[in-house]
């Protein structure tokens, strides 16, 4: 009875040795992950950059009185549109009319005295010819006549000045535009000079200017393209029409960039501290829709000429710190990284790839879906969704 347990232990031991000698199953290799690929699209694209800008009136005039007087009447309503030459303020004209009358009377006095001096000169000339008066007496009479000649001229100029003051008592609009509120109204005394309070201001409406600051690289690209435009043209040929660059802009309440203008001026120096230059565009504003001082969003082209560029879906762009790249599938179905420089995002979701050393072409296969399953230098199973078939050979 004691030997039975011993035989049972031996049997168990033999079984364990048999199990330990069995070979483990070989691992089944995983198939390459499937990814969706597509070709970049090549086409000419005008690349843009968006800027924040502001609107300013093409002309702004501060209305001040040129003469001293009391305001008799205000002829406009605050904020209305005025035309050049419209009457804005009238000063009490009576003091100016009185001064004009006095100046004209002085003309008559000088004219009468001059007539007497002319007759006196003529009489003394005859006496001198008869040796009755000396030459000194004659010269004295001639000098008196010349003095009254000058006094008559001075009296006439003074009368014209007084008439001009009377004209200035009616203050008119020097430009067409939108007028501000009247700072002074009837009964106020105004003086002549720049230190006196403003009467009002006028800003021109049509056209209106948009200003923004562009970076130095954008300005350099403009200059290179302008040199291309000038090539082959005569020096005396008018290039203004060619050099005006269209741009788009929007107000704060707009969707997209529905309005247009033309860039027609850039400052004559780049700010060395910011590396930017102030750009001006001109906008037609016949209805007064755009108000000076408004903030605008400006979309300006990076160059005056369209550039041939590749377009890829924006979803295919990956980021590595400050670098951007896409994943390409080569002819061995292996994932390759391609660093790219990005342009603007188009409305259809395509991203512009700027020309450079990226190695892409319209025949390249770019991974557009399944990026999280793809690894650089590892194989994938590319699928072309348009052909609805598995790509057997990816080519550039």
C-alpha positions in Angstrom: 0.0 0.0 0.0 2.9 2.4 0.6 4.4 1.9 -2.9 1.3 3.1 -4.8 1.8 6.8 -4.1 5.4 6.6 -5.3 4.3 5.2 -8.7 1.7 8.0 -9.1 4.3 10.7 -8.5 6.5 9.2 -11.2 3.7 9.4 -13.7 3.1 13.0 -13.0 6.8 13.8 -13.4 7.0 12.2 -16.8 4.0 14.2 -18.0 5.5 17.4 -16.9 8.7 16.7 -18.8 6.8 15.9 -22.0 4.9 19.2 -21.8 8.1 21.3 -21.3 9.7 19.9 -24.5 6.8 21.2 -26.9 7.8 24.0 -29.4 5.9 27.5 -29.0 3.8 28.6 -32.0 5.5 31.1 -34.4 4.0 34.7 -34.3 1.8 35.7 -37.2 3.2 38.9 -38.9 0.7 41.7 -38.9 -0.3 43.1 -42.3 0.8 46.7 -43.2 -1.8 49.2 -42.1 -4.2 50.5 -44.7 -4.0 54.2 -45.4 -5.8 56.5 -47.9 -3.6 58.3 -50.4 -4.0 60.9 -53.0 -2.0 63.0 -55.5 -1.2 66.7 -54.9 -2.9 69.0 -57.4 -0.7 71.4 -59.4 -2.2 74.8 -60.4 -1.4 78.5 -60.5 -2.5 80.0 -57.2 -2.3 83.6 -56.0 -1.0 83.3 -52.5 -2.4 85.8 -49.9 -1.6 87.0 -46.4 -4.1 88.4 -44.1 -3.4 91.7 -42.3 -5.2 93.9 -39.8 -5.7 97.4 -41.1 -7.7 100.5 -40.7 -9.6 103.1 -42.8 -8.6 106.7 -43.2 -10.1 109.5 -45.2 -8.2 110.5 -48.2 -8.6 114.2 -47.2 -9.3 115.7 -43.7 -9.8 119.4 -43.3 -10.2 121.3 -40.0 -12.5 124.3 -40.5 -11.3 127.4 -38.8 -12.2 131.1 -39.2 -9.7 133.3 -41.1 -11.2 136.5 -39.6 -12.4 137.6 -36.2 -16.2 137.9 -35.7 -19.4 136.6 -34.2 -21.2 133.6 -35.7 -24.4 134.8 -37.3 -25.7 131.5 -38.6 -24.8 127.8 -39.0 -25.9 126.5 -42.4 -25.5 122.7 -42.0 -26.7 119.8 -39.9 -24.3 117.8 -37.9 -23.0 114.8 -39.9 -24.5 115.7 -43.2 -22.8 115.3 -46.6 -21.6 118.6 -48.0 -20.2 119.6 -51.4 -17.2 121.8 -52.1 -18.3 125.4 -52.0 -21.3 124.8 -49.7 -21.9 127.6 -47.2 -21.2 126.4 -43.6 -21.0 129.4 -41.3 -21.8 133.1 -41.7 -20.2 135.7 -39.5 -21.9 139.0 -38.8 -20.9 140.9 -42.0 -21.6 144.5 -40.7 -18.1 145.2 -39.3 -16.5 143.9 -42.5 -18.8 145.9 -44.7 -18.0 149.1 -42.7 -14.2 148.4 -43.1 -14.7 148.0 -46.8 -16.5 151.3 -47.0 -13.7 153.1 -45.1 -11.0 151.5 -47.3 -12.9 152.6 -50.5 -13.2 156.2 -49.1 -9.4 156.2 -48.6 -9.0 155.4 -52.2 -11.0 158.4 -53.2 -8.9 160.6 -50.9 -5.7 159.3 -52.4 -7.0 159.6 -55.9 -8.1 163.2 -55.4 -4.8 164.2 -53.8 -2.9 162.4 -56.6 -4.9 164.4 -59.2 -3.9 167.7 -57.4 -0.2 166.5 -57.3 -0.3 165.8 -61.1 -1.6 169.3 -61.8 0.9 170.8 -59.5 3.7 168.9 -61.2 2.6 170.1 -64.6 2.4 173.7 -63.5 5.9 173.6 -61.9 7.3 171.9 -65.0 6.1 174.9 -67.0 7.6 177.4 -64.5 10.9 175.5 -64.5 11.0 175.7 -68.3 10.6 179.4 -67.9 13.4 179.5 -65.3 10.9 180.8 -62.7 11.4 177.9 -60.2 14.6 176.0 -59.4 15.2 172.3 -60.3 15.0 171.5 -56.5 11.5 172.9 -56.3 10.5 170.8 -59.3 12.0 167.6 -57.9 10.1 168.3 -54.6 6.8 168.4 -56.4 7.6 165.3 -58.4 8.5 163.4 -55.2 5.2 164.4 -53.7 3.3 163.1 -56.7 5.1 159.8 -56.6 4.3 159.5 -52.9 0.6 159.8 -53.6 1.0 157.3 -56.4 2.2 154.8 -53.8 -0.5 155.9 -51.3 -3.2 155.2 -53.9 -1.9 151.8 -54.6 -1.7 151.0 -50.9 -5.3 152.3 -50.4 -6.5 150.0 -53.3 -4.7 147.0 -51.8 -6.2 147.7 -48.4 -9.6 147.8 -49.9 -9.0 144.5 -51.6 -7.9 143.0 -48.2 -11.0 144.3 -46.5 -13.2 142.9 -49.3 -11.3 139.6 -48.8 -12.1 139.7 -45.1 -15.8 140.2 -46.0 -15.6 137.2 -48.2 -14.0 135.2 -45.4 -17.0 136.1 -43.2 -18.8 133.4 -45.2 -17.1 130.1 -44.4 -17.5 127.5 -47.1 -16.6 123.9 -47.5 -13.1 123.5 -49.1 -13.8 119.9 -50.1 -16.7 117.5 -50.5 -17.3 115.0 -47.8 -19.0 114.3 -44.5 -19.0 117.1 -42.0 -18.8 116.7 -38.2 -20.7 118.5 -35.6 -20.5 122.3 -35.2 -18.2 123.0 -32.3 -19.4 126.6 -32.1 -22.9 127.9 -32.9 -24.7 131.2 -33.3 -23.6 134.0 -31.0 -20.0 132.7 -30.3 -17.0 134.9 -31.0 -14.4 133.3 -33.2 -10.9 134.6 -33.9 -8.4 134.1 -36.6 -5.5 131.8 -36.0 -4.6 128.1 -35.6 -4.9 128.3 -31.8 -8.6 129.1 -31.8 -11.2 126.3 -31.3 -12.3 124.3 -34.4 -15.5 125.2 -36.0 -15.9 121.7 -37.4 -14.1 119.1 -39.5 -14.8 117.6 -43.0 -13.5 114.2 -44.1 -13.7 113.1 -47.7 -15.8 110.0 -48.4 -14.9 108.9 -52.0 -12.4 107.5 -52.3 -11.2 106.2 -48.9 -7.8 104.8 -47.9 -7.0 101.5 -46.2 -3.6 101.2 -44.3 -1.8 98.2 -43.1 1.8 97.0 -42.2 3.4 94.3 -44.4 6.5 92.4 -43.6 9.8 92.9 -45.4 9.6 89.6 -47.3 6.3 90.5 -48.9 7.6 93.9 -50.0 10.7 92.2 -51.6 8.5 89.8 -53.5 6.5 92.7 -54.8 9.6 94.5 -56.0 10.9 91.3 -57.8 7.6 90.9 -59.6 7.4 94.6 -60.6 10.8 94.2 -62.1 9.4 91.3 -64.2 6.5 93.5 -65.3 8.8 96.3 -66.3 11.0 94.0 -68.4 10.6 94.8 -72.1 8.6 98.0 -71.5 9.8 101.4 -72.7 11.0 103.7 -70.0 8.5 106.4 -71.0 5.6 103.9 -70.9 3.1 104.5 -68.2 3.3 101.6 -65.8 0.8 102.9 -63.1 -2.0 100.6 -64.3 0.3 97.6 -64.1 1.7 98.4 -60.6 -1.7 98.8 -58.9 -2.2 95.5 -57.0 -5.8 94.5 -56.2 -6.6 93.4 -52.6 -9.7 92.2 -50.7 -10.9 93.3 -47.3 -13.8 92.9 -44.9 -15.4 94.9 -42.1 -16.0 93.5 -38.6 -19.5 92.3 -39.5 -18.6 90.8 -42.9 -18.2 87.1 -43.7 -15.2 86.4 -46.0 -13.6 89.3 -47.9 -16.4 90.8 -50.0 -14.9 94.2 -50.7 -12.1 95.2 -53.1 -9.5 97.9 -53.5 -6.1 98.6 -55.1 -2.7 99.0 -53.4 -1.2 102.2 -54.8 1.4 103.4 -52.3 4.1 102.1 -50.0 6.2 104.2 -47.6 9.7 105.0 -48.6 11.4 103.1 -45.9 11.1 99.9 -43.8 10.9 100.3 -40.1 14.2 98.7 -38.8 12.6 97.9 -35.4 9.6 96.0 -36.7 10.8 95.0 -40.1 7.5 96.2 -41.7 6.5 98.9 -44.1 3.2 100.8 -44.2 1.1 100.0 -47.3 -1.9 102.1 -48.5 -4.8 101.0 -50.6 -7.5 103.1 -52.3 -11.1 102.0 -52.1 -14.1 103.4 -54.0 -16.7 104.6 -51.6 -19.5 106.4 -53.5 -22.2 105.5 -51.0 -20.2 106.3 -47.9 -20.5 102.7 -46.6 -17.0 102.8 -45.3 -16.3 105.1 -42.4 -12.8 106.5 -41.6 -11.4 104.9 -38.4 -13.0 101.6 -39.0 -11.0 98.4 -38.5 -10.7 96.1 -41.4 -9.3 92.7 -42.3 -7.2 92.9 -45.4 -6.2 90.0 -47.7 -3.3 91.1 -49.8 -1.4 89.0 -52.3 2.1 87.9 -51.4 3.2 88.6 -54.9 1.8 90.5 -57.9 2.0 87.4 -60.1 0.3 84.0 -59.6 2.7 81.1 -58.8 2.5 77.5 -59.8 2.0 75.5 -56.6 1.0 72.1 -55.3 -2.2 71.8 -53.3 -2.8 69.1 -50.7 -5.6 68.6 -48.2 -5.0 70.5 -45.0 -5.8 67.4 -43.0 -2.6 65.8 -44.5 -0.3 68.4 -42.9 1.5 67.2 -39.8 3.5 69.3 -37.3 6.9 68.7 -35.7 7.5 71.7 -33.4 8.0 74.6 -35.8 8.3 72.4 -38.9 5.5 71.2 -41.2 5.6 68.0 -43.2 3.5 65.4 -45.1 3.9 61.6 -45.4 4.6 60.2 -48.8 4.3 56.6 -49.9 7.2 55.7 -52.2 7.3 53.0 -54.9 8.2 50.4 -52.3 5.0 51.3 -50.3 7.3 52.7 -47.5 6.4 55.9 -45.7 8.7 58.9 -46.3 8.6 62.2 -44.5 8.6 65.4 -46.7 9.1 68.8 -45.0 7.1 71.6 -46.7 6.5 75.3 -46.5 2.9 76.2 -46.3 0.9 78.8 -48.1 -2.6 79.9 -47.5 -5.6 77.7 -46.8 -8.1 77.7 -49.7 -11.8 77.8 -49.2 -12.1 74.2 -50.3 -9.8 72.9 -47.6 -6.7 72.6 -49.8 -3.4 73.9 -48.5 -0.9 75.6 -50.8 2.6 74.1 -50.7 5.1 76.8 -51.6 7.9 75.9 -54.0 11.0 74.5 -52.4 13.2 71.5 -51.8 10.4 69.2 -50.7 10.7 66.6 -53.4 6.9 66.4 -54.1 5.3 66.3 -57.6 1.8 65.9 -59.0 2.6 62.1 -59.3 3.5 61.7 -55.6 1.2 59.7 -53.3 0.4 61.6 -50.1 -1.3 60.0 -47.1 -4.5 61.9 -46.5 -6.2 59.5 -44.1 -4.9 57.0 -41.6 -1.9 59.2 -40.6 -2.0 57.9 -37.0 -1.4 54.3 -38.3 1.6 55.3 -40.6 5.2 55.3 -39.3 8.1 56.8 -41.2 10.3 54.1 -42.9 7.7 51.4 -42.4 5.5 49.9 -45.1 1.8 50.6 -45.5 -1.0 49.3 -47.6 -2.1 52.4 -49.7 -5.6 52.8 -51.0 -6.8 55.2 -53.6 -10.4 56.2 -52.7 -11.1 57.6 -56.2 -10.1 54.3 -57.9 -11.7 52.3 -55.1 -8.8 49.8 -55.4 -5.7 48.9 -53.5 -2.6 50.6 -55.1 -0.2 48.0 -56.2 2.7 50.3 -57.0 3.0 53.8 -55.7 5.0 56.0 -57.9 6.1 59.6 -58.0 
